[in-house]
């Protein structure tokens, strides 16, 4: 079993660590997490994860290296760890938004296998949608990344130029869909449910709707047609939402998020 270093113990790095341990792929002691503010990893340290601030030491003791810092912190991290990287041993996986393989290769060279990955925080519960990309020469590392991220959700290999859009739809998308659930629960309160009831009803209904699409392999419009009836209560609600711009607002939000994702590293 490989050992793993997650360089950047923020929300996503923590979620990845917890997801892989929860899936049984690693023991907590197999995972090193680093962060500049080590005290924010104390709770994971108490659970058996190896935590600290020394990324070079974490790289020396690991085989798979997950780059999980903020985009503006990446250059400094790469400068710190490059001397420790062994192309015969290490595999790099970057989950940093807006960073291309070219940017990373310019710092670490072409020899170390490299994969770009864009998961979301649902990795913590095994329900992530993760997009993966790699250039020629990193095929084995890509297969390993597919296995790793497949343990915490579903994966899709895409072209590198689609990683920015993947960030918007998959990573930012968690927040977008949660906002929809929150809005539905607020509507539920207005029509008479207590807040905790409304949130449960909205969240479980959203979960069921997504599961229909995934498990039945059905198009959303087909499932919508099954719910709507002539002069029924569903169609009047849908039409009112569309009049208010529901679909166009979501589409525009995804477009601007994708543009912003591609500019994060440059900023």
Secondary structure, 3 states (H helix, E strand, C coil): CCCEEEECCCHHHHHHHHHHHHCCCCCHHHEEEECCCHHHHHHHHHCCCEEECCHHHHHHCCCEEEECCCHHHHHHHHHHHHHHCCCCCCEEEECCCCCCHHHHHHHHCCCCEEEEEECCHHHHHCCEEEEEECCCCCHHHHHHHHHHHHCCEEEEECCHHHHHHHHHHHHHHHHHHHHHHHHHHHHHHHCCCCHHHHHHHHHHHHHHHHHHHHHCCCCHHHHHHHHCCCCCHHHHHHHHHHHCCHHHHHHHHHHHHHHHHHHCCCC
